[in-house]
Amino acid sequence: MKNDLSARSDFAPTRRQFLGLGLVLAGAAAVNVIPGFQLLASAQAAVPPAAQKIADHFSSVKSMSGEFVQFGPNNQQTGGKFFLERPGKIRFNYDGKSNFRVISDGKSVVILNKRLNTSDLYPLSKTPLKLLLDTKIDLSGGRVKAIKEEADLTTIQLADKSVFGNSKITMMFDPKSYDLRQWTITDAQGKDTTVMIYNTKEGVSFPPDTFAIDYKANRELNTGMRAK
């Protein structure tokens, strides 16, 4: 995939593309395998040292900000800015008139569409984002399904049926700096959404309300919608 950052459009993601960011609930599709991956057959299989070093390094990144480009299942493209704070907190501010926001406060993930006046809430514990945002990237317990080591990229594929069914997350890292470059969420129907990040900064501080979710407003909005 070319990192053509100049090609971003004002495309507004659908709810499915938002789900691709990690809000993927349990389903019934089989986990796909990318060609060239080294499969780890069991929970007892040894995780390659390079993968463990990458996981340890990324776990040590307690906060990060930057820009992102998101590619949907049908090559839809959008982008914006993101903010990450471990454990469990992330925020995506999408570009464009739609004013989309995706926010995790460490417990829940909310999808805000101010243009349509909708607010959808999901438990973080049931999404692939949980593995990305945990205090420690856990490669134990058979979560690592496949690894591919190349000269310019190390790819780690994680899945955990107890967390998010048959969906999976595939993370790609720079093998020299161990920096995260992109991740792909594959939902239970086998559809991929890829998020590429760039212009990142680590060790940043955020205002207290950056990852705040207004639960009262969410309840009131959805109660009002159901009453219509």
LUMRO-466735 format. One line per field, with one value per residue (C-alpha): residue number from 1; chain; x, y, z. Coordinates in steps of 0.05 Angstrom, whole numbers, plus 5000, padded with zeros to 4 digits. Layout:
# LUMRO-466735
i	NUM, ...
ch	A, ...
X	X, ...
Y	Y, ...
Z	Z, ...
END
This chain:
# LUMRO-466735
i	1, 2, 3, 4, 5, 6, 7, 8, 9, 10, 11, 12, 13, 14, 15, 16, 17, 18, 19, 20, 21, 22, 23, 24, 25, 26, 27, 28, 29, 30, 31, 32, 33, 34, 35, 36, 37, 38, 39, 40, 41, 42, 43, 44, 45, 46, 47, 48, 49, 50, 51, 52, 53, 54, 55, 56, 57, 58, 59, 60, 61, 62, 63, 64, 65, 66, 67, 68, 69, 70, 71, 72, 73, 74, 75, 76, 77, 78, 79, 80, 81, 82, 83, 84, 85, 86, 87, 88, 89, 90, 91, 92, 93, 94, 95, 96, 97, 98, 99, 100, 101, 102, 103, 104, 105, 106, 107, 108, 109, 110, 111, 112, 113, 114, 115, 116, 117, 118, 119, 120, 121, 122, 123, 124, 125, 126, 127, 128, 129, 130, 131, 132, 133, 134, 135, 136, 137, 138, 139, 140, 141, 142, 143, 144, 145, 146, 147, 148, 149, 150, 151, 152, 153, 154, 155, 156, 157, 158, 159, 160, 161, 162, 163, 164, 165, 166, 167, 168, 169, 170, 171, 172, 173, 174, 175, 176, 177, 178, 179, 180, 181, 182, 183, 184, 185, 186, 187, 188, 189, 190, 191, 192, 193, 194, 195, 196, 197, 198, 199, 200, 201, 202, 203, 204, 205, 206, 207, 208, 209, 210, 211, 212, 213, 214, 215, 216, 217, 218, 219, 220, 221, 222, 223, 224, 225, 226, 227, 228
ch	A, A, A, A, A, A, A, A, A, A, A, A, A, A, A, A, A, A, A, A, A, A, A, A, A, A, A, A, A, A, A, A, A, A, A, A, A, A, A, A, A, A, A, A, A, A, A, A, A, A, A, A, A, A, A, A, A, A, A, A, A, A, A, A, A, A, A, A, A, A, A, A, A, A, A, A, A, A, A, A, A, A, A, A, A, A, A, A, A, A, A, A, A, A, A, A, A, A, A, A, A, A, A, A, A, A, A, A, A, A, A, A, A, A, A, A, A, A, A, A, A, A, A, A, A, A, A, A, A, A, A, A, A, A, A, A, A, A, A, A, A, A, A, A, A, A, A, A, A, A, A, A, A, A, A, A, A, A, A, A, A, A, A, A, A, A, A, A, A, A, A, A, A, A, A, A, A, A, A, A, A, A, A, A, A, A, A, A, A, A, A, A, A, A, A, A, A, A, A, A, A, A, A, A, A, A, A, A, A, A, A, A, A, A, A, A, A, A, A, A, A, A, A, A, A, A, A, A
X	5000, 5028, 5031, 4999, 4981, 4965, 4906, 4862, 4790, 4734, 4702, 4661, 4670, 4609, 4594, 4628, 4692, 4690, 4681, 4745, 4783, 4773, 4700, 4689, 4644, 4642, 4626, 4632, 4684, 4750, 4814, 4851, 4926, 4970, 5018, 5089, 5069, 5102, 5044, 5048, 5011, 4997, 4997, 5062, 5098, 5157, 5147, 5207, 5254, 5245, 5170, 5178, 5226, 5177, 5119, 5161, 5182, 5111, 5086, 5137, 5105, 5058, 5032, 5033, 5001, 5003, 4963, 4929, 4901, 4847, 4831, 4763, 4743, 4724, 4786, 4749, 4800, 4798, 4844, 4856, 4893, 4900, 4920, 4939, 4951, 4964, 4927, 4864, 4857, 4855, 4820, 4812, 4791, 4770, 4779, 4721, 4653, 4623, 4662, 4669, 4703, 4723, 4742, 4763, 4769, 4798, 4731, 4687, 4693, 4644, 4632, 4607, 4575, 4556, 4527, 4477, 4473, 4489, 4530, 4546, 4579, 4618, 4659, 4733, 4744, 4707, 4747, 4815, 4836, 4843, 4904, 4935, 4922, 4937, 4991, 5032, 5025, 5011, 5037, 5023, 4965, 4964, 4944, 4999, 4972, 5027, 5090, 5126, 5196, 5223, 5281, 5237, 5176, 5157, 5084, 5049, 4979, 4939, 4872, 4834, 4766, 4751, 4757, 4729, 4708, 4738, 4762, 4837, 4887, 4950, 5004, 5063, 5127, 5193, 5244, 5299, 5264, 5207, 5158, 5086, 5072, 5001, 4950, 4894, 4830, 4796, 4724, 4686, 4664, 4736, 4733, 4796, 4804, 4876, 4901, 4969, 5001, 5054, 5084, 5081, 5107, 5119, 5117, 5066, 5016, 4942, 4888, 4847, 4784, 4819, 4792, 4729, 4663, 4598, 4558, 4498, 4494, 4501, 4443, 4399, 4413, 4398, 4337, 4311, 4325, 4288, 4228, 4220
Y	5000, 5068, 5120, 5173, 5223, 5278, 5238, 5246, 5265, 5294, 5224, 5214, 5144, 5101, 5064, 5002, 5040, 5065, 4993, 4980, 5023, 4969, 4969, 4899, 4853, 4777, 4742, 4676, 4684, 4647, 4686, 4700, 4693, 4740, 4704, 4700, 4699, 4651, 4617, 4603, 4538, 4540, 4581, 4548, 4569, 4614, 4686, 4709, 4756, 4812, 4811, 4813, 4872, 4910, 4895, 4917, 4981, 5000, 4985, 5035, 5090, 5120, 5177, 5195, 5243, 5250, 5246, 5188, 5164, 5112, 5065, 5030, 4962, 4994, 5038, 5097, 5145, 5197, 5223, 5270, 5274, 5224, 5226, 5164, 5155, 5088, 5052, 5050, 5122, 5145, 5199, 5207, 5275, 5265, 5319, 5346, 5377, 5315, 5329, 5255, 5236, 5169, 5172, 5118, 5138, 5071, 5039, 5054, 5077, 5128, 5145, 5216, 5242, 5314, 5324, 5267, 5279, 5206, 5178, 5103, 5072, 5006, 4972, 4979, 4909, 4879, 4912, 4898, 4968, 4939, 4899, 4962, 5006, 4959, 4978, 4921, 4891, 4819, 4767, 4708, 4660, 4645, 4716, 4719, 4683, 4700, 4740, 4765, 4794, 4834, 4881, 4943, 4918, 4871, 4849, 4819, 4791, 4785, 4754, 4737, 4704, 4719, 4793, 4805, 4739, 4723, 4793, 4808, 4864, 4864, 4914, 4936, 4963, 4992, 4936, 4986, 5039, 4992, 5048, 5031, 5049, 5023, 4973, 4935, 4912, 4853, 4844, 4779, 4785, 4789, 4864, 4905, 4976, 5002, 5062, 5091, 5140, 5193, 5257, 5224, 5252, 5212, 5233, 5287, 5315, 5327, 5371, 5332, 5331, 5302, 5232, 5250, 5217, 5252, 5191, 5234, 5266, 5198, 5170, 5230, 5231, 5157, 5160, 5216, 5178, 5117, 5159, 5186
Z	5000, 4981, 5036, 4991, 5045, 4994, 4968, 5028, 5013, 5054, 5056, 5119, 5149, 5158, 5222, 5192, 5181, 5253, 5274, 5235, 5283, 5335, 5353, 5325, 5363, 5361, 5295, 5260, 5205, 5204, 5217, 5152, 5146, 5105, 5058, 5085, 5158, 5205, 5240, 5315, 5324, 5398, 5461, 5480, 5416, 5429, 5409, 5366, 5405, 5353, 5365, 5440, 5436, 5392, 5440, 5500, 5465, 5444, 5514, 5540, 5499, 5550, 5507, 5433, 5384, 5309, 5245, 5212, 5146, 5146, 5088, 5091, 5062, 4995, 4992, 5022, 5051, 5106, 5159, 5217, 5283, 5339, 5413, 5454, 5528, 5560, 5588, 5547, 5522, 5450, 5410, 5335, 5308, 5236, 5183, 5145, 5156, 5188, 5253, 5271, 5336, 5366, 5439, 5489, 5563, 5585, 5598, 5539, 5467, 5439, 5366, 5358, 5295, 5309, 5240, 5249, 5324, 5342, 5399, 5400, 5461, 5465, 5520, 5506, 5535, 5475, 5420, 5387, 5409, 5479, 5457, 5426, 5487, 5545, 5595, 5567, 5498, 5517, 5469, 5515, 5517, 5443, 5424, 5371, 5311, 5260, 5252, 5189, 5194, 5135, 5126, 5130, 5168, 5224, 5224, 5285, 5281, 5345, 5360, 5424, 5418, 5491, 5476, 5406, 5374, 5306, 5291, 5293, 5293, 5251, 5273, 5231, 5262, 5239, 5256, 5271, 5313, 5336, 5321, 5303, 5231, 5219, 5241, 5205, 5238, 5204, 5225, 5231, 5159, 5135, 5117, 5131, 5155, 5157, 5198, 5180, 5228, 5215, 5244, 5312, 5378, 5441, 5513, 5503, 5553, 5541, 5573, 5624, 5580, 5518, 5531, 5569, 5550, 5569, 5591, 5612, 5543, 5510, 5551, 5539, 5464, 5455, 5500, 5457, 5393, 5417, 5438, 5367
END
